[in-house]
């Protein structure tokens, strides 16, 4: 499992078939915030037990309207 750092460029993992990600699938996305618990992000699923949840923006600086977990991303 790859974990990423703030400022790193990633993309939606090829094996991720979530239709909600189609608007930014295939784009380079920059990590702008990393959370590992509910105190660091209100949308964090406590069942994920420390797996990073990332807030992202595209190359034009537009914030992506959902946060993604590490398993949903891969290196760009």
C-alpha positions as a Markdown table, in Angstrom:
| # | Residue | x | y | z |
|---|---|---|---|---|
| 1 | Unk | 0.0 | 0.0 | 0.0 |
| 2 | Unk | 1.4 | 3.4 | -1.0 |
| 3 | Unk | 1.0 | 6.3 | 1.3 |
| 4 | Unk | 1.5 | 9.7 | 0.0 |
| 5 | Unk | 2.7 | 13.1 | 1.4 |
| 6 | Unk | 1.2 | 16.6 | 1.2 |
| 7 | Unk | 2.3 | 18.2 | -2.1 |
| 8 | Unk | 2.8 | 14.9 | -4.0 |
| 9 | Unk | 1.1 | 14.3 | -7.3 |
| 10 | Unk | -1.3 | 11.3 | -7.6 |
| 11 | Unk | -4.1 | 10.0 | -9.8 |
| 12 | Unk | -7.1 | 7.8 | -9.2 |
| 13 | Unk | -5.9 | 4.1 | -9.2 |
| 14 | Unk | -6.6 | 2.3 | -12.5 |
| 15 | Unk | -8.5 | -0.5 | -10.7 |
| 16 | Unk | -10.8 | 2.0 | -8.9 |
| 17 | Unk | -14.2 | 1.8 | -10.6 |
| 18 | Unk | -16.1 | 4.3 | -8.5 |
| 19 | Unk | -18.2 | 6.3 | -11.0 |
| 20 | Unk | -18.2 | 9.3 | -8.8 |
| 21 | Unk | -14.5 | 9.9 | -9.7 |
| 22 | Unk | -15.0 | 10.0 | -13.5 |
| 23 | Unk | -14.8 | 13.8 | -13.6 |
| 24 | Unk | -11.2 | 13.8 | -12.5 |
| 25 | Unk | -10.1 | 10.2 | -13.4 |
| 26 | Unk | -6.9 | 10.3 | -15.4 |
| 27 | Unk | -5.9 | 13.8 | -14.2 |
| 28 | Unk | -2.9 | 14.6 | -12.1 |
| 29 | Unk | -4.1 | 15.6 | -8.6 |
| 30 | Unk | -2.0 | 17.3 | -5.9 |
| 31 | Unk | -2.4 | 16.3 | -2.3 |
| 32 | Unk | -3.3 | 19.4 | -0.2 |
| 33 | Unk | -4.2 | 17.8 | 3.1 |
| 34 | Unk | -3.6 | 14.5 | 4.8 |
| 35 | Unk | -5.9 | 13.2 | 7.6 |
| 36 | Unk | -5.6 | 10.0 | 9.6 |
| 37 | Unk | -8.5 | 10.3 | 12.0 |
| 38 | Unk | -11.9 | 12.0 | 12.6 |
| 39 | Unk | -10.1 | 14.9 | 14.4 |
| 40 | Unk | -8.2 | 15.8 | 11.3 |
| 41 | Unk | -11.1 | 15.4 | 8.8 |
| 42 | Unk | -14.8 | 15.4 | 9.6 |
| 43 | Unk | -15.5 | 12.9 | 6.8 |
| 44 | Unk | -13.0 | 10.4 | 8.0 |
| 45 | Unk | -14.4 | 6.8 | 8.4 |
| 46 | Unk | -13.3 | 5.6 | 11.8 |
| 47 | Unk | -13.2 | 2.1 | 10.5 |
| 48 | Unk | -10.3 | 2.9 | 8.3 |
| 49 | Unk | -8.0 | 2.8 | 11.3 |
| 50 | Unk | -5.2 | 5.3 | 10.4 |
| 51 | Unk | -5.3 | 4.9 | 6.6 |
| 52 | Unk | -4.6 | 8.4 | 5.1 |
| 53 | Unk | -7.5 | 10.3 | 3.7 |
| 54 | Unk | -6.4 | 13.0 | 1.2 |
| 55 | Unk | -7.9 | 16.3 | 0.0 |
| 56 | Unk | -6.9 | 17.0 | -3.5 |
| 57 | Unk | -6.7 | 19.7 | -6.2 |
| 58 | Unk | -6.2 | 19.5 | -9.9 |
| 59 | Unk | -3.4 | 21.1 | -11.9 |
| 60 | Unk | -5.5 | 24.3 | -12.3 |
| 61 | Unk | -5.9 | 24.6 | -8.5 |
| 62 | Unk | -9.5 | 23.5 | -8.4 |
| 63 | Unk | -10.3 | 21.6 | -5.3 |
| 64 | Unk | -11.7 | 18.1 | -5.9 |
| 65 | Unk | -15.2 | 17.8 | -4.3 |
| 66 | Unk | -14.5 | 14.6 | -2.4 |
| 67 | Unk | -11.6 | 13.1 | -0.4 |
| 68 | Unk | -10.0 | 9.8 | -1.3 |
| 69 | Unk | -8.2 | 7.2 | 0.8 |
| 70 | Unk | -4.7 | 5.9 | 0.0 |
| 71 | Unk | -6.0 | 2.6 | -1.6 |
| 72 | Unk | -8.0 | 4.7 | -4.1 |
| 73 | Unk | -4.9 | 6.5 | -5.5 |
| 74 | Unk | -1.6 | 5.7 | -7.2 |
| 75 | Unk | 1.5 | 7.7 | -8.0 |
| 76 | Unk | 1.0 | 10.1 | -11.0 |
